[in-house]
Amino acid sequence: MELVSTKGMLLKAKRGRYAVGAFNVCNMETIQAVAEAADDMSSPVIIAATEQSIAYAGISNLVCMAKAAAKTTSSPVALHVDHGTNPALIKKCIDAGFSSVMIDGSHLSFENNIEITKKVVRMARPKGVSVEGELGLLKGKEDHIDVKEASFTDPDQAALFVSKTGIDSLAVAIGTSHGAYKFTDTPSLDFDRLKEIVKKTGIPIVLHGASQVPHELLKRALESGVEIGGARGVPTEQIRKACRLGVCKINTDTDLRIAFTEAVRQCLTKHPDIFDQRIYCGAGREAVKKMVMAKISLFSKF
């Protein structure tokens, strides 16, 4: 299939009360893994790239690889800019073939967030590219994001933000966190707030910072030498509840990074004579594929 926007797939998810996974990528292997998982699970997926991943891999390279991967599956695939903060870069991505973008003005004042988001909507709409906005701040560190204190999304402000900007989906802050070190204790997401946001906005809601850091994966990563002790993610049941209450898109990055890195380390440890990168990168690709398949199942079956 050709790349599609996220608007249609998220509206369908909203009607069906499930969530579509947005999976962060940075290279050929991770893109292939996401597309293969989508095909095996007959599920829509969103291939997401942050500004840092775009700088690393290159806009045209990401578009070409995503388009090639999308043609290998009959499932809908979108290519999405994740946490875009630079309208000029977002325009380049739109012109190059990205089918969906996120403008993250959450660090700005409410008024300035509205203005920068409207600007991106005006750029994207004529080309049929969907736009995700963000209101509220998630705590945590990942790529260029480094927020010390969270600021939860206000439901009334969210409704106004949606009406003023014309966005297709809204990322909200209800207690999740970016990065591997999300919580020092068992998290408790603000589901009452989520219910109000869903009710008052009427558009698909997005949950960022939702990696789970599964215990078995963390254990294997530690055994392979990854220094990630103390990492903690969002519990499975809270992810399921968020889907039941109306979250339509869930972003995953940290779990994929850990899975890829652990698989590569294990491969090299078990086979120290290997210096063919296709073998250990292939192991990483397979690990990411399995993780994506598990996430797709989680987001759609509860």
Secondary structure by P-SEA (a helix, b strand, c coil): cccccaaaaaaaaaaacbbbbbbbbccaaaaaaaaaaaaaacbbbbbcccaaaaaaccaaaaaaaaaaaaaacccbbbbbbcccccaaaaaaaaaacccbbbbccccccaaaaaaaaaaaaaacccccbbbbbbcbbbbcccccccccccccccaaaaaaaaaaccccbbbbbccccccccccccccccaaaaaaaaaaccccbbbbcccccccaaaaaaaaaacccccccccccaaaaaaaaaacccbbbbcaaaaaaaaaaaaaaaaaccccccaaaaaaaaaaaaaaaaaaaaaaaccc
